[in-house]
């Protein structure tokens, strides 16, 4: 279920760096996240808390839904986790071409940024 919730938001389940950067999730390989879906990796409260922050669901609610908790109170979520979760939710309507365009635009420096352009 957690992997499908990520997929609904166009977040690749094999991106553990997203769980770590936004939800203070564990530092693991992509395959470990995929194994959550098959049960080969044990779902812990640290995973549930990280998924909750990435998905924009209150950690206590997600813990109750999946039956693993309580949430990890020590987790240090990204300060903008709610806005990032909302952005992911809104981006679910974009197709692959549109997502590629957004990614390209996001990685292109603005002309007003220091160091941008040929002189900088």
Backbone atoms as SQL, in Angstrom:
CREATE TABLE atoms (id INTEGER PRIMARY KEY, chain TEXT, resi INTEGER, resn TEXT, atom TEXT, x REAL, y REAL, z REAL);
INSERT INTO atoms VALUES
  (1, 'A', 1, 'UNK', 'N', 0.826, -1.187, 0.000),
  (2, 'A', 1, 'UNK', 'CA', 0.000, 0.000, 0.000),
  (3, 'A', 1, 'UNK', 'C', 0.877, 1.260, 0.000),
  (4, 'A', 2, 'UNK', 'N', 1.943, 1.268, 0.808),
  (5, 'A', 2, 'UNK', 'CA', 2.798, 2.451, 0.880),
  (6, 'A', 2, 'UNK', 'C', 3.473, 2.734, -0.456),
  (7, 'A', 3, 'UNK', 'N', 3.903, 1.682, -1.138),
  (8, 'A', 3, 'UNK', 'CA', 4.546, 1.872, -2.436),
  (9, 'A', 3, 'UNK', 'C', 3.545, 2.396, -3.468),
  (10, 'A', 4, 'UNK', 'N', 2.301, 1.941, -3.389),
  (11, 'A', 4, 'UNK', 'CA', 1.275, 2.454, -4.307),
  (12, 'A', 4, 'UNK', 'C', 0.956, 3.914, -4.026),
  (13, 'A', 5, 'UNK', 'N', 0.983, 4.309, -2.766),
  (14, 'A', 5, 'UNK', 'CA', 0.759, 5.712, -2.430),
  (15, 'A', 5, 'UNK', 'C', 1.866, 6.593, -3.016),
  (16, 'A', 6, 'UNK', 'N', 3.106, 6.098, -2.987),
  (17, 'A', 6, 'UNK', 'CA', 4.202, 6.840, -3.628),
  (18, 'A', 6, 'UNK', 'C', 3.964, 6.927, -5.127),
  (19, 'A', 7, 'UNK', 'N', 3.611, 5.810, -5.737),
  (20, 'A', 7, 'UNK', 'CA', 3.392, 5.770, -7.189),
  (21, 'A', 7, 'UNK', 'C', 2.266, 6.718, -7.598),
  (22, 'A', 8, 'UNK', 'N', 1.246, 6.863, -6.763),
  (23, 'A', 8, 'UNK', 'CA', 0.152, 7.801, -7.042),
  (24, 'A', 8, 'UNK', 'C', 0.651, 9.228, -7.159),
  (25, 'A', 9, 'UNK', 'N', 1.803, 9.497, -6.571),
  (26, 'A', 9, 'UNK', 'CA', 2.367, 10.845, -6.583),
  (27, 'A', 9, 'UNK', 'C', 3.578, 10.949, -7.505),
  (28, 'A', 10, 'UNK', 'N', 3.728, 9.952, -8.386),
  (29, 'A', 10, 'UNK', 'CA', 4.848, 9.907, -9.326),
  (30, 'A', 10, 'UNK', 'C', 6.202, 9.872, -8.630),
  (31, 'A', 11, 'UNK', 'N', 6.244, 9.332, -7.422),
  (32, 'A', 11, 'UNK', 'CA', 7.505, 9.174, -6.701),
  (33, 'A', 11, 'UNK', 'C', 7.912, 7.720, -6.855),
  (34, 'A', 12, 'UNK', 'N', 9.072, 7.502, -7.426),
  (35, 'A', 12, 'UNK', 'CA', 9.541, 6.138, -7.637),
  (36, 'A', 12, 'UNK', 'C', 9.799, 5.486, -6.290),
  (37, 'A', 13, 'UNK', 'N', 9.225, 4.311, -6.071),
  (38, 'A', 13, 'UNK', 'CA', 9.436, 3.638, -4.791),
  (39, 'A', 13, 'UNK', 'C', 10.908, 3.321, -4.516),
  (40, 'A', 14, 'UNK', 'N', 11.694, 3.161, -5.569),
  (41, 'A', 14, 'UNK', 'CA', 13.098, 2.839, -5.378),
  (42, 'A', 14, 'UNK', 'C', 13.965, 4.050, -5.133),
  (43, 'A', 15, 'UNK', 'N', 13.400, 5.095, -4.585),
  (44, 'A', 15, 'UNK', 'CA', 14.167, 6.316, -4.297),
  (45, 'A', 15, 'UNK', 'C', 14.254, 6.530, -2.787),
  (46, 'A', 16, 'UNK', 'N', 15.102, 5.776, -2.124),
  (47, 'A', 16, 'UNK', 'CA', 15.176, 5.932, -0.665),
  (48, 'A', 16, 'UNK', 'C', 15.705, 7.288, -0.243),
  (49, 'A', 17, 'UNK', 'N', 16.400, 7.977, -1.160),
  (50, 'A', 17, 'UNK', 'CA', 16.901, 9.304, -0.809),
  (51, 'A', 17, 'UNK', 'C', 15.762, 10.282, -0.533),
  (52, 'A', 18, 'UNK', 'N', 14.618, 10.074, -1.174),
  (53, 'A', 18, 'UNK', 'CA', 13.446, 10.927, -0.920),
  (54, 'A', 18, 'UNK', 'C', 12.935, 10.687, 0.500),
  (55, 'A', 19, 'UNK', 'N', 12.853, 9.427, 0.891),
  (56, 'A', 19, 'UNK', 'CA', 12.408, 9.116, 2.255),
  (57, 'A', 19, 'UNK', 'C', 13.360, 9.700, 3.284),
  (58, 'A', 20, 'UNK', 'N', 14.655, 9.636, 2.992),
  (59, 'A', 20, 'UNK', 'CA', 15.648, 10.127, 3.929),
  (60, 'A', 20, 'UNK', 'C', 15.652, 11.656, 3.985),
  (61, 'A', 21, 'UNK', 'N', 15.628, 12.308, 2.816),
  (62, 'A', 21, 'UNK', 'CA', 15.731, 13.770, 2.775),
  (63, 'A', 21, 'UNK', 'C', 14.490, 14.473, 3.316),
  (64, 'A', 22, 'UNK', 'N', 13.322, 13.908, 3.067),
  (65, 'A', 22, 'UNK', 'CA', 12.086, 14.574, 3.486),
  (66, 'A', 22, 'UNK', 'C', 11.577, 14.049, 4.827),
  (67, 'A', 23, 'UNK', 'N', 11.625, 12.729, 4.993),
  (68, 'A', 23, 'UNK', 'CA', 11.031, 12.146, 6.193),
  (69, 'A', 23, 'UNK', 'C', 11.993, 11.600, 7.219),
  (70, 'A', 24, 'UNK', 'N', 13.300, 11.840, 7.029),
  (71, 'A', 24, 'UNK', 'CA', 14.320, 11.341, 7.950),
  (72, 'A', 24, 'UNK', 'C', 14.269, 9.819, 8.056),
  (73, 'A', 25, 'UNK', 'N', 14.019, 9.197, 6.901),
  (74, 'A', 25, 'UNK', 'CA', 13.945, 7.741, 6.865),
  (75, 'A', 25, 'UNK', 'C', 15.317, 7.097, 6.946),
  (76, 'A', 26, 'UNK', 'N', 15.346, 5.789, 6.980),
  (77, 'A', 26, 'UNK', 'CA', 16.621, 5.086, 7.093),
  (78, 'A', 26, 'UNK', 'C', 17.438, 5.200, 5.805),
  (79, 'A', 27, 'UNK', 'N', 18.730, 5.124, 5.952),
  (80, 'A', 27, 'UNK', 'CA', 19.649, 5.141, 4.810),
  (81, 'A', 27, 'UNK', 'C', 19.767, 3.713, 4.313),
  (82, 'A', 28, 'UNK', 'N', 19.061, 3.403, 3.226),
  (83, 'A', 28, 'UNK', 'CA', 19.022, 2.038, 2.694),
  (84, 'A', 28, 'UNK', 'C', 19.118, 2.074, 1.173),
  (85, 'A', 29, 'UNK', 'N', 19.311, 0.910, 0.580),
  (86, 'A', 29, 'UNK', 'CA', 19.345, 0.787, -0.875),
  (87, 'A', 29, 'UNK', 'C', 17.926, 0.798, -1.432),
  (88, 'A', 30, 'UNK', 'N', 17.824, 1.119, -2.723),
  (89, 'A', 30, 'UNK', 'CA', 16.515, 1.143, -3.385),
  (90, 'A', 30, 'UNK', 'C', 15.837, -0.212, -3.295),
  (91, 'A', 31, 'UNK', 'N', 16.603, -1.279, -3.421),
  (92, 'A', 31, 'UNK', 'CA', 16.010, -2.615, -3.370),
  (93, 'A', 31, 'UNK', 'C', 15.344, -2.879, -2.027),
  (94, 'A', 32, 'UNK', 'N', 15.874, -2.296, -0.972),
  (95, 'A', 32, 'UNK', 'CA', 15.276, -2.486, 0.351),
  (96, 'A', 32, 'UNK', 'C', 13.875, -1.893, 0.390),
  (97, 'A', 33, 'UNK', 'N', 13.680, -0.742, -0.238),
  (98, 'A', 33, 'UNK', 'CA', 12.358, -0.132, -0.280),
  (99, 'A', 33, 'UNK', 'C', 11.405, -1.008, -1.089),
  (100, 'A', 34, 'UNK', 'N', 11.870, -1.533, -2.222),
  (101, 'A', 34, 'UNK', 'CA', 11.032, -2.432, -3.023),
  (102, 'A', 34, 'UNK', 'C', 10.645, -3.668, -2.215),
  (103, 'A', 35, 'UNK', 'N', 11.526, -4.131, -1.370),
  (104, 'A', 35, 'UNK', 'CA', 11.246, -5.330, -0.577),
  (105, 'A', 35, 'UNK', 'C', 10.181, -5.087, 0.491),
  (106, 'A', 36, 'UNK', 'N', 9.905, -3.826, 0.791),
  (107, 'A', 36, 'UNK', 'CA', 8.785, -3.547, 1.697),
  (108, 'A', 36, 'UNK', 'C', 7.481, -4.051, 1.086),
  (109, 'A', 37, 'UNK', 'N', 7.373, -3.907, -0.234),
  (110, 'A', 37, 'UNK', 'CA', 6.152, -4.320, -0.930),
  (111, 'A', 37, 'UNK', 'C', 5.934, -5.821, -0.917),
  (112, 'A', 38, 'UNK', 'N', 7.012, -6.595, -0.877),
  (113, 'A', 38, 'UNK', 'CA', 6.895, -8.056, -0.891),
  (114, 'A', 38, 'UNK', 'C', 6.985, -8.654, 0.504),
  (115, 'A', 39, 'UNK', 'N', 7.278, -7.822, 1.486),
  (116, 'A', 39, 'UNK', 'CA', 7.387, -8.324, 2.850),
  (117, 'A', 39, 'UNK', 'C', 8.769, -8.840, 3.203),
  (118, 'A', 40, 'UNK', 'N', 9.725, -8.721, 2.300),
  (119, 'A', 40, 'UNK', 'CA', 11.081, -9.182, 2.585),
  (120, 'A', 40, 'UNK', 'C', 11.838, -8.204, 3.475),
  (121, 'A', 41, 'UNK', 'N', 11.360, -6.960, 3.539),
  (122, 'A', 41, 'UNK', 'CA', 11.883, -5.969, 4.478),
  (123, 'A', 41, 'UNK', 'C', 10.789, -5.710, 5.499),
  (124, 'A', 42, 'UNK', 'N', 11.165, -5.705, 6.757),
  (125, 'A', 42, 'UNK', 'CA', 10.200, -5.484, 7.835),
  (126, 'A', 42, 'UNK', 'C', 9.830, -4.003, 7.889),
  (127, 'A', 43, 'UNK', 'N', 8.551, -3.725, 7.897),
  (128, 'A', 43, 'UNK', 'CA', 8.049, -2.364, 8.009),
  (129, 'A', 43, 'UNK', 'C', 8.178, -1.924, 9.465),
  (130, 'A', 44, 'UNK', 'N', 9.015, -0.922, 9.690),
  (131, 'A', 44, 'UNK', 'CA', 9.246, -0.413, 11.042),
  (132, 'A', 44, 'UNK', 'C', 8.580, 0.948, 11.204),
  (133, 'A', 45, 'UNK', 'N', 8.532, 1.418, 12.421),
  (134, 'A', 45, 'UNK', 'CA', 7.939, 2.728, 12.667),
  (135, 'A', 45, 'UNK', 'C', 8.762, 3.837, 12.041),
  (136, 'A', 46, 'UNK', 'N', 10.080, 3.636, 11.848),
  (137, 'A', 46, 'UNK', 'CA', 10.898, 4.638, 11.165),
  (138, 'A', 46, 'UNK', 'C', 10.483, 4.769, 9.699),
  (139, 'A', 47, 'UNK', 'N', 10.220, 3.629, 9.040),
  (140, 'A', 47, 'UNK', 'CA', 9.733, 3.680, 7.659),
  (141, 'A', 47, 'UNK', 'C', 8.365, 4.361, 7.597),
  (142, 'A', 48, 'UNK', 'N', 7.470, 3.972, 8.483),
  (143, 'A', 48, 'UNK', 'CA', 6.107, 4.516, 8.468),
  (144, 'A', 48, 'UNK', 'C', 6.139, 6.028, 8.666),
  (145, 'A', 49, 'UNK', 'N', 6.955, 6.496, 9.595),
  (146, 'A', 49, 'UNK', 'CA', 7.054, 7.926, 9.853),
  (147, 'A', 49, 'UNK', 'C', 7.607, 8.651, 8.635),
  (148, 'A', 50, 'UNK', 'N', 8.654, 8.098, 8.016),
  (149, 'A', 50, 'UNK', 'CA', 9.244, 8.720, 6.824),
  (150, 'A', 50, 'UNK', 'C', 8.234, 8.765, 5.677),
  (151, 'A', 51, 'UNK', 'N', 7.533, 7.654, 5.436),
  (152, 'A', 51, 'UNK', 'CA', 6.517, 7.633, 4.390),
  (153, 'A', 51, 'UNK', 'C', 5.439, 8.674, 4.679),
  (154, 'A', 52, 'UNK', 'N', 5.043, 8.809, 5.930),
  (155, 'A', 52, 'UNK', 'CA', 3.990, 9.760, 6.290),
  (156, 'A', 52, 'UNK', 'C', 4.385, 11.177, 5.910),
  (157, 'A', 53, 'UNK', 'N', 5.607, 11.563, 6.228),
  (158, 'A', 53, 'UNK', 'CA', 6.045, 12.916, 5.898),
  (159, 'A', 53, 'UNK', 'C', 6.132, 13.125, 4.393),
  (160, 'A', 54, 'UNK', 'N', 6.623, 12.138, 3.663),
  (161, 'A', 54, 'UNK', 'CA', 6.723, 12.245, 2.204),
  (162, 'A', 54, 'UNK', 'C', 5.333, 12.336, 1.580),
  (163, 'A', 55, 'UNK', 'N', 4.397, 11.569, 2.106),
  (164, 'A', 55, 'UNK', 'CA', 3.053, 11.510, 1.543),
  (165, 'A', 55, 'UNK', 'C', 2.136, 12.626, 2.032),
  (166, 'A', 56, 'UNK', 'N', 2.522, 13.335, 3.083),
  (167, 'A', 56, 'UNK', 'CA', 1.678, 14.393, 3.613),
  (168, 'A', 56, 'UNK', 'C', 0.535, 13.868, 4.460),
  (169, 'A', 57, 'UNK', 'N', 0.758, 12.736, 5.089),
  (170, 'A', 57, 'UNK', 'CA', -0.244, 12.115, 5.964),
  (171, 'A', 57, 'UNK', 'C', 0.286, 12.221, 7.395),
  (172, 'A', 58, 'UNK', 'N', -0.530, 12.623, 8.354),
  (173, 'A', 58, 'UNK', 'CA', -0.038, 12.671, 9.732),
  (174, 'A', 58, 'UNK', 'C', 0.534, 11.307, 10.144),
  (175, 'A', 59, 'UNK', 'N', 1.745, 11.289, 10.714),
  (176, 'A', 59, 'UNK', 'CA', 2.379, 10.011, 11.052),
  (177, 'A', 59, 'UNK', 'C', 1.523, 9.100, 11.921),
  (178, 'A', 60, 'UNK', 'N', 0.795, 9.665, 12.856),
  (179, 'A', 60, 'UNK', 'CA', -0.068, 8.837, 13.710),
  (180, 'A', 60, 'UNK', 'C', -1.176, 8.164, 12.922),
  (181, 'A', 61, 'UNK', 'N', -1.725, 8.870, 11.940),
  (182, 'A', 61, 'UNK', 'CA', -2.780, 8.298, 11.097),
  (183, 'A', 61, 'UNK', 'C', -2.242, 7.153, 10.249),
  (184, 'A', 62, 'UNK', 'N', -1.076, 7.363, 9.631),
  (185, 'A', 62, 'UNK', 'CA', -0.513, 6.307, 8.800),
  (186, 'A', 62, 'UNK', 'C', -0.118, 5.104, 9.642),
  (187, 'A', 63, 'UNK', 'N', 0.407, 5.351, 10.835),
  (188, 'A', 63, 'UNK', 'CA', 0.763, 4.249, 11.732),
  (189, 'A', 63, 'UNK', 'C', -0.473, 3.429, 12.088),
  (190, 'A', 64, 'UNK', 'N', -1.596, 4.092, 12.324),
  (191, 'A', 64, 'UNK', 'CA', -2.838, 3.389, 12.646),
  (192, 'A', 64, 'UNK', 'C', -3.339, 2.580, 11.452),
  (193, 'A', 65, 'UNK', 'N', -3.197, 3.138, 10.249),
  (194, 'A', 65, 'UNK', 'CA', -3.670, 2.447, 9.051),
  (195, 'A', 65, 'UNK', 'C', -2.883, 1.177, 8.791),
  (196, 'A', 66, 'UNK', 'N', -1.550, 1.274, 8.897),
  (197, 'A', 66, 'UNK', 'CA', -0.718, 0.105, 8.574),
  (198, 'A', 66, 'UNK', 'C', -0.475, -0.796, 9.776),
  (199, 'A', 67, 'UNK', 'N', -0.836, -0.330, 10.966),
  (200, 'A', 67, 'UNK', 'CA', -0.694, -1.158, 12.155),
  (201, 'A', 67, 'UNK', 'C', 0.733, -1.261, 12.677),
  (202, 'A', 68, 'UNK', 'N', 1.565, -0.273, 12.346),
  (203, 'A', 68, 'UNK', 'CA', 2.942, -0.251, 12.834),
  (204, 'A', 68, 'UNK', 'C', 3.177, 1.123, 13.447),
  (205, 'A', 69, 'UNK', 'N', 3.494, 1.146, 14.699),
  (206, 'A', 69, 'UNK', 'CA', 3.707, 2.427, 15.357),
  (207, 'A', 69, 'UNK', 'C', 4.064, 2.202, 16.796),
  (208, 'A', 70, 'UNK', 'N', 4.074, 3.226, 17.553),
  (209, 'A', 70, 'UNK', 'CA', 3.708, 4.602, 17.239),
  (210, 'A', 70, 'UNK', 'C', 4.747, 5.254, 16.338),
  (211, 'A', 71, 'UNK', 'N', 4.428, 6.437, 15.799),
  (212, 'A', 71, 'UNK', 'CA', 5.396, 7.121, 14.942),
  (213, 'A', 71, 'UNK', 'C', 6.708, 7.378, 15.682),
  (214, 'A', 72, 'UNK', 'N', 7.769, 7.486, 14.924),
  (215, 'A', 72, 'UNK', 'CA', 9.086, 7.775, 15.491),
  (216, 'A', 72, 'UNK', 'C', 9.144, 9.254, 15.846),
  (217, 'A', 73, 'UNK', 'N', 9.074, 9.558, 17.122),
  (218, 'A', 73, 'UNK', 'CA', 9.045, 10.941, 17.592),
  (219, 'A', 73, 'UNK', 'C', 10.380, 11.649, 17.381),
  (220, 'A', 74, 'UNK', 'N', 11.455, 10.888, 17.179),
  (221, 'A', 74, 'UNK', 'CA', 12.777, 11.487, 16.992),
  (222, 'A', 74, 'UNK', 'C', 13.007, 11.935, 15.550),
  (223, 'A', 75, 'UNK', 'N', 12.111, 11.575, 14.640),
  (224, 'A', 75, 'UNK', 'CA', 12.290, 11.906, 13.224),
  (225, 'A', 75, 'UNK', 'C', 12.343, 13.418, 13.032),
  (226, 'A', 76, 'UNK', 'N', 13.303, 13.831, 12.217),
  (227, 'A', 76, 'UNK', 'CA', 13.447, 15.257, 11.898),
  (228, 'A', 76, 'UNK', 'C', 13.082, 15.437, 10.434),
  (229, 'A', 77, 'UNK', 'N', 11.822, 15.677, 10.194),
  (230, 'A', 77, 'UNK', 'CA', 11.329, 15.851, 8.828),
  (231, 'A', 77, 'UNK', 'C', 11.848, 17.154, 8.244),
  (232, 'A', 78, 'UNK', 'N', 11.912, 17.196, 6.924),
  (233, 'A', 78, 'UNK', 'CA', 12.292, 18.416, 6.218),
  (234, 'A', 78, 'UNK', 'C', 11.334, 19.517, 6.643),
  (235, 'A', 79, 'UNK', 'N', 11.830, 20.729, 6.861),
  (236, 'A', 79, 'UNK', 'CA', 10.937, 21.802, 7.323),
  (237, 'A', 79, 'UNK', 'C', 9.795, 22.113, 6.355),
  (238, 'A', 80, 'UNK', 'N', 9.973, 21.812, 5.088),
  (239, 'A', 80, 'UNK', 'CA', 8.926, 22.074, 4.098),
  (240, 'A', 80, 'UNK', 'C', 8.229, 20.793, 3.650),
  (241, 'A', 81, 'UNK', 'N', 8.220, 19.779, 4.506),
  (242, 'A', 81, 'UNK', 'CA', 7.663, 18.481, 4.100),
  (243, 'A', 81, 'UNK', 'C', 6.209, 18.582, 3.656),
  (244, 'A', 82, 'UNK', 'N', 5.411, 19.417, 4.296),
  (245, 'A', 82, 'UNK', 'CA', 3.996, 19.532, 3.911),
  (246, 'A', 82, 'UNK', 'C', 3.857, 20.142, 2.510),
  (247, 'A', 83, 'UNK', 'N', 4.643, 21.168, 2.213),
  (248, 'A', 83, 'UNK', 'CA', 4.585, 21.796, 0.885),
  (249, 'A', 83, 'UNK', 'C', 5.108, 20.834, -0.184),
  (250, 'A', 84, 'UNK', 'N', 6.145, 20.068, 0.142),
  (251, 'A', 84, 'UNK', 'CA', 6.684, 19.101, -0.810),
  (252, 'A', 84, 'UNK', 'C', 5.675, 17.987, -1.085),
  (253, 'A', 85, 'UNK', 'N', 4.984, 17.541, -0.051),
  (254, 'A', 85, 'UNK', 'CA', 3.958, 16.510, -0.236),
  (255, 'A', 85, 'UNK', 'C', 2.824, 17.043, -1.101),
  (256, 'A', 86, 'UNK', 'N', 2.447, 18.284, -0.886),
  (257, 'A', 86, 'UNK', 'CA', 1.381, 18.904, -1.698),
  (258, 'A', 86, 'UNK', 'C', 1.824, 19.031, -3.160),
  (259, 'A', 87, 'UNK', 'N', 3.068, 19.416, -3.371),
  (260, 'A', 87, 'UNK', 'CA', 3.604, 19.520, -4.722),
  (261, 'A', 87, 'UNK', 'C', 3.574, 18.167, -5.425),
  (262, 'A', 88, 'UNK', 'N', 3.982, 17.119, -4.712),
  (263, 'A', 88, 'UNK', 'CA', 3.946, 15.773, -5.294),
  (264, 'A', 88, 'UNK', 'C', 2.511, 15.369, -5.623),
  (265, 'A', 89, 'UNK', 'N', 1.575, 15.722, -4.746),
  (266, 'A', 89, 'UNK', 'CA', 0.172, 15.387, -4.992),
  (267, 'A', 89, 'UNK', 'C', -0.349, 16.115, -6.224),
  (268, 'A', 90, 'UNK', 'N', -0.008, 17.394, -6.350),
  (269, 'A', 90, 'UNK', 'CA', -0.455, 18.169, -7.506),
  (270, 'A', 90, 'UNK', 'C', 0.208, 17.690, -8.798),
  (271, 'A', 91, 'UNK', 'N', 1.441, 17.233, -8.711),
  (272, 'A', 91, 'UNK', 'CA', 2.186, 16.797, -9.899),
  (273, 'A', 91, 'UNK', 'C', 1.699, 15.457, -10.438),
  (274, 'A', 92, 'UNK', 'N', 0.849, 14.767, -9.714),
  (275, 'A', 92, 'UNK', 'CA', 0.389, 13.449, -10.165),
  (276, 'A', 92, 'UNK', 'C', -0.387, 13.531, -11.472),
  (277, 'A', 93, 'UNK', 'N', -0.874, 14.705, -11.811),
  (278, 'A', 93, 'UNK', 'CA', -1.638, 14.878, -13.042),
  (279, 'A', 93, 'UNK', 'C', -0.742, 15.046, -14.267),
  (280, 'A', 94, 'UNK', 'N', 0.545, 15.251, -14.058),
  (281, 'A', 94, 'UNK', 'CA', 1.464, 15.461, -15.178),
  (282, 'A', 94, 'UNK', 'C', 1.848, 14.130, -15.813),
  (283, 'A', 95, 'UNK', 'N', 1.977, 14.136, -17.139),
  (284, 'A', 95, 'UNK', 'CA', 2.446, 12.925, -17.812),
  (285, 'A', 95, 'UNK', 'C', 3.983, 12.925, -17.820),
  (286, 'A', 96, 'UNK', 'N', 4.581, 11.871, -18.367),
  (287, 'A', 96, 'UNK', 'CA', 6.038, 11.742, -18.349),
  (288, 'A', 96, 'UNK', 'C', 6.733, 12.891, -19.064),
  (289, 'A', 97, 'UNK', 'N', 6.188, 13.326, -20.179),
  (290, 'A', 97, 'UNK', 'CA', 6.795, 14.431, -20.926),
  (291, 'A', 97, 'UNK', 'C', 6.766, 15.708, -20.096),
  (292, 'A', 98, 'UNK', 'N', 5.630, 15.974, -19.476),
  (293, 'A', 98, 'UNK', 'CA', 5.508, 17.169, -18.654),
  (294, 'A', 98, 'UNK', 'C', 6.437, 17.102, -17.437),
  (295, 'A', 99, 'UNK', 'N', 6.532, 15.926, -16.818),
  (296, 'A', 99, 'UNK', 'CA', 7.440, 15.776, -15.681),
  (297, 'A', 99, 'UNK', 'C', 8.883, 16.006, -16.106),
  (298, 'A', 100, 'UNK', 'N', 9.250, 15.508, -17.283),
  (299, 'A', 100, 'UNK', 'CA', 10.603, 15.730, -17.792),
  (300, 'A', 100, 'UNK', 'C', 10.875, 17.207, -18.001),
  (301, 'A', 101, 'UNK', 'N', 9.891, 17.925, -18.521),
  (302, 'A', 101, 'UNK', 'CA', 10.051, 19.364, -18.721),
  (303, 'A', 101, 'UNK', 'C', 10.221, 20.096, -17.394),
  (304, 'A', 102, 'UNK', 'N', 9.469, 19.695, -16.400),
  (305, 'A', 102, 'UNK', 'CA', 9.577, 20.310, -15.074),
  (306, 'A', 102, 'UNK', 'C', 10.957, 20.034, -14.486),
  (307, 'A', 103, 'UNK', 'N', 11.424, 18.789, -14.599),
  (308, 'A', 103, 'UNK', 'CA', 12.737, 18.438, -14.064),
  (309, 'A', 103, 'UNK', 'C', 13.842, 19.220, -14.760),
  (310, 'A', 104, 'UNK', 'N', 13.721, 19.374, -16.065),
  (311, 'A', 104, 'UNK', 'CA', 14.720, 20.130, -16.812),
  (312, 'A', 104, 'UNK', 'C', 14.709, 21.594, -16.367),
  (313, 'A', 105, 'UNK', 'N', 13.523, 22.168, -16.240),
  (314, 'A', 105, 'UNK', 'CA', 13.413, 23.563, -15.807),
  (315, 'A', 105, 'UNK', 'C', 13.947, 23.744, -14.383),
  (316, 'A', 106, 'UNK', 'N', 13.689, 22.771, -13.528),
  (317, 'A', 106, 'UNK', 'CA', 14.139, 22.867, -12.139),
  (318, 'A', 106, 'UNK', 'C', 15.654, 22.794, -12.020),
  (319, 'A', 107, 'UNK', 'N', 16.305, 22.131, -12.948),
  (320, 'A', 107, 'UNK', 'CA', 17.756, 21.994, -12.866),
  (321, 'A', 107, 'UNK', 'C', 18.495, 23.056, -13.670),
  (322, 'A', 108, 'UNK', 'N', 17.766, 23.946, -14.344),
  (323, 'A', 108, 'UNK', 'CA', 18.374, 25.023, -15.118),
  (324, 'A', 108, 'UNK', 'C', 18.531, 26.246, -14.223),
  (325, 'A', 109, 'UNK', 'N', 19.765, 26.768, -14.089),
  (326, 'A', 109, 'UNK', 'CA', 19.941, 27.948, -13.227),
  (327, 'A', 109, 'UNK', 'C', 19.225, 29.160, -13.801),
  (328, 'A', 110, 'UNK', 'N', 18.715, 29.978, -12.916),
  (329, 'A', 110, 'UNK', 'CA', 18.086, 31.228, -13.325),
  (330, 'A', 110, 'UNK', 'C', 19.166, 32.219, -13.748),
  (331, 'A', 111, 'UNK', 'N', 18.849, 33.092, -14.671),
  (332, 'A', 111, 'UNK', 'CA', 19.835, 34.058, -15.163),
  (333, 'A', 111, 'UNK', 'C', 20.289, 35.027, -14.067),
  (334, 'A', 112, 'UNK', 'N', 19.437, 35.286, -13.074),
  (335, 'A', 112, 'UNK', 'CA', 19.773, 36.247, -12.027),
  (336, 'A', 112, 'UNK', 'C', 20.596, 35.633, -10.906),
  (337, 'A', 113, 'UNK', 'N', 20.771, 34.315, -10.919),
  (338, 'A', 113, 'UNK', 'CA', 21.523, 33.666, -9.847),
  (339, 'A', 113, 'UNK', 'C', 23.010, 33.967, -9.966),
  (340, 'A', 114, 'UNK', 'N', 23.677, 34.180, -8.849),
  (341, 'A', 114, 'UNK', 'CA', 25.128, 34.375, -8.907),
  (342, 'A', 114, 'UNK', 'C', 25.792, 33.129, -9.506),
  (343, 'A', 115, 'UNK', 'N', 26.718, 33.356, -10.379),
  (344, 'A', 115, 'UNK', 'CA', 27.426, 32.239, -11.000),
  (345, 'A', 115, 'UNK', 'C', 26.756, 31.716, -12.249),
  (346, 'A', 116, 'UNK', 'N', 25.552, 32.206, -12.570),
  (347, 'A', 116, 'UNK', 'CA', 24.856, 31.736, -13.777),
  (348, 'A', 116, 'UNK', 'C', 25.386, 32.491, -14.981),
  (349, 'A', 117, 'UNK', 'N', 25.368, 31.865, -16.081),
  (350, 'A', 117, 'UNK', 'CA', 25.778, 32.510, -17.317),
  (351, 'A', 117, 'UNK', 'C', 27.259, 32.347, -17.589),
  (352, 'A', 118, 'UNK', 'N', 27.716, 32.789, -18.751),
  (353, 'A', 118, 'UNK', 'CA', 29.095, 32.545, -19.169),
  (354, 'A', 118, 'UNK', 'C', 30.132, 33.291, -18.333),
  (355, 'A', 119, 'UNK', 'N', 29.782, 34.426, -17.756),
  (356, 'A', 119, 'UNK', 'CA', 30.776, 35.180, -17.006),
  (357, 'A', 119, 'UNK', 'C', 30.936, 34.697, -15.583),
  (358, 'A', 120, 'UNK', 'N', 29.938, 33.918, -15.083),
  (359, 'A', 120, 'UNK', 'CA', 29.921, 33.642, -13.685),
  (360, 'A', 120, 'UNK', 'C', 30.479, 32.411, -13.202);
